[in-house]
Amino acid sequence: MNTEQKVRLRELIIQQAKFTGTPKKLFDGGGLFLYITKSGKYWYYRYRYQGKDKVLSLGKYPVISLKKARELHIAAKSVLLAGDDPNQEKEQAKAKRTATRQSFRAIADEWYQHKKPGWKNPKHAQQVINTLTTYVFPHIGDRDITHIMPVEVFQILSAISDKPETASRVKQRINAVFDFAIQTGRTTYIVQSSKAQPNPKQIKE
């Protein structure tokens, strides 16, 4: 038996809806509904994928407004119409965001913003980020920091072996970023500690 109400939701209806001891659903049509529980009001999209009933969580009201929930609902339906599972799409997007936060570039940016206030010389601060942007980010900037291998850092330093002072600074700053990553729980090792890591002053020998 279909118990969905015929009238679409309005903000006033949602605001006035209260938990009365038993969880209940307020439907907006097309599988979108608001689930009212003791702990709050939550948006869900009910759909079928490959013959199976599934439910996609869209967020908590009022953080996710009625208007926003409908936008997310439309986006999820588009994914479904394209032949994909909205839940899998959500997990993939989440994994991508996590990978971005784990990238060397993202962590280096965090480290830089953390250290910058302590650098009294603006020129030095600019040189630090310029060093990373010029010599490091093009090679390992988008790499998950836990996947970076010593040989990758070796190659970065080898490419500037004719500039010993620059190579030394690059090595120092890569090491500092890894140390910051350890302190913030993003990795458990410093890739520079590997014996495969060259001493910039000896690379040309």
C-alpha positions in Angstrom: 0.0 0.0 0.0 1.4 3.4 -1.0 1.2 5.7 2.0 2.9 8.7 0.4 1.0 12.0 0.8 -0.2 13.6 -2.4 0.9 17.1 -1.5 4.6 18.1 -2.0 6.4 19.3 1.0 6.7 23.0 2.1 9.2 24.5 4.5 6.4 25.3 7.0 5.2 21.7 7.0 8.8 20.5 7.7 9.4 23.0 10.4 6.1 22.1 12.2 6.7 18.3 11.9 7.7 16.9 15.3 8.8 13.5 16.5 5.9 11.9 18.3 7.5 8.8 19.6 7.7 6.8 16.4 9.9 7.7 13.4 7.9 8.8 10.4 8.4 9.8 6.7 7.2 12.9 4.9 7.3 12.4 1.2 8.1 15.0 -1.5 7.7 12.8 -4.5 9.9 10.8 -6.8 11.4 8.9 -3.9 12.6 11.9 -2.0 11.5 11.9 1.7 12.2 13.4 5.1 12.7 10.9 7.9 11.8 12.3 11.3 13.4 10.7 14.3 14.2 11.5 17.9 17.7 12.7 16.9 16.5 14.9 14.0 15.2 15.2 10.5 17.0 13.5 7.6 16.7 13.6 3.9 16.7 10.3 1.8 16.2 9.3 -1.8 14.6 5.9 -2.3 15.3 4.3 -5.6 15.7 1.0 -7.4 19.0 -0.1 -9.0 19.5 -3.3 -10.9 16.3 -4.7 -9.4 17.2 -3.8 -5.8 15.6 -1.2 -3.5 18.2 1.3 -2.2 18.3 4.4 -0.1 20.7 7.4 -0.5 21.3 9.7 2.4 21.2 13.3 1.4 21.9 15.0 4.7 20.2 16.5 7.8 17.6 19.2 7.9 17.9 22.2 8.2 21.6 22.0 7.1 20.1 20.6 3.9 17.1 22.8 3.1 14.1 21.6 1.1 15.4 23.4 -1.9 18.9 21.9 -1.5 17.4 18.4 -1.0 15.5 18.7 -4.2 18.6 19.7 -6.0 20.5 16.7 -4.7 17.5 14.5 -5.5 17.6 15.7 -9.2 21.3 15.2 -9.3 21.0 11.6 -7.9 18.2 10.8 -10.4 20.5 12.0 -13.2 23.1 9.6 -12.1 20.6 6.8 -12.0 19.2 7.6 -15.5 22.8 7.4 -16.7 22.9 3.8 -15.6 25.0 4.3 -12.4 24.2 3.8 -8.7 23.9 7.1 -6.8 25.4 5.5 -3.7 28.5 4.4 -5.6 28.8 7.8 -7.1 28.7 9.3 -3.7 31.3 7.0 -2.3 33.6 7.7 -5.3 33.2 11.4 -4.8 34.0 11.0 -1.1 37.1 8.9 -1.9 38.2 11.6 -4.3 37.8 14.3 -1.7 39.8 12.2 0.8 42.5 11.7 -1.8 42.7 15.4 -2.4 43.1 16.1 1.3 45.9 13.5 1.4 47.8 14.9 -1.5 51.3 16.3 -1.0 50.1 19.7 -2.3 47.2 20.0 0.1 49.3 19.0 3.1 52.1 21.3 2.0 49.7 24.2 1.7 48.5 23.4 5.3 52.1 23.3 6.5 52.8 26.6 4.8 49.8 28.3 6.3 50.8 26.9 9.7 54.4 28.1 9.5 53.9 31.4 7.7 52.9 33.5 10.7 56.3 32.6 12.3 58.3 33.8 9.4 59.0 37.5 9.9 60.6 37.9 6.5 57.8 38.0 3.8 60.5 37.3 1.1 61.5 34.1 2.8 57.9 33.0 3.0 57.4 33.6 -0.7 60.6 31.7 -1.5 59.4 28.7 0.4 56.2 28.4 -1.5 58.0 29.2 -4.8 60.4 26.4 -4.2 57.6 23.9 -3.7 55.6 25.2 -6.6 58.5 25.2 -9.0 60.4 22.0 -8.2 58.0 19.7 -6.2 54.3 20.2 -7.0 54.7 19.4 -10.8 56.0 15.9 -9.9 54.3 14.8 -6.6 51.8 17.6 -5.8 48.8 15.5 -6.6 50.1 12.2 -5.2 48.7 10.7 -2.0 51.5 11.4 0.5 51.4 7.8 1.7 52.1 6.6 -1.8 55.2 8.7 -2.5 58.3 6.6 -2.9 61.9 7.6 -2.1 62.8 7.2 -5.8 60.4 10.0 -6.7 62.1 12.4 -4.4 65.4 11.2 -5.6 64.4 12.1 -9.2 63.3 15.6 -8.1 66.6 16.3 -6.5 68.6 14.7 -9.3 66.9 17.1 -11.8 68.4 20.1 -9.9 71.7 18.5 -9.0 73.5 21.4 -10.7 72.0 23.7 -8.0 73.2 22.3 -4.7 71.8 25.0 -2.5 68.4 24.9 -4.2 68.4 21.1 -4.0 69.2 21.3 -0.3 66.3 23.7 0.3 64.0 21.5 -1.7 65.0 18.4 0.3 64.6 20.3 3.6 61.1 21.5 2.7 59.9 18.1 1.4 61.1 16.7 4.7 59.3 19.4 6.7 56.0 18.6 4.9 56.3 14.9 5.6 57.1 15.7 9.3 53.9 17.9 9.4 51.9 15.0 7.8 53.1 12.7 10.6 52.1 15.2 13.3 48.7 15.6 11.8 48.1 11.9 11.3 48.3 11.7 7.5 51.3 9.4 7.2 53.7 7.4 9.5 57.0 7.9 7.9 59.3 10.5 6.3 60.3 9.5 2.8 63.5 11.4 3.2 64.8 9.0 5.8 65.4 6.3 3.1 69.0 5.5 2.3 68.0 5.8 -1.3 67.6 9.5 -0.7 70.6 11.4 -2.2 72.6 14.1 -0.6 72.1 17.1 -3.0 75.8 18.1 -2.7 76.9 14.7 -3.8 74.4 14.1 -6.7 76.8 15.2 -9.4 79.5 12.8 -8.2 
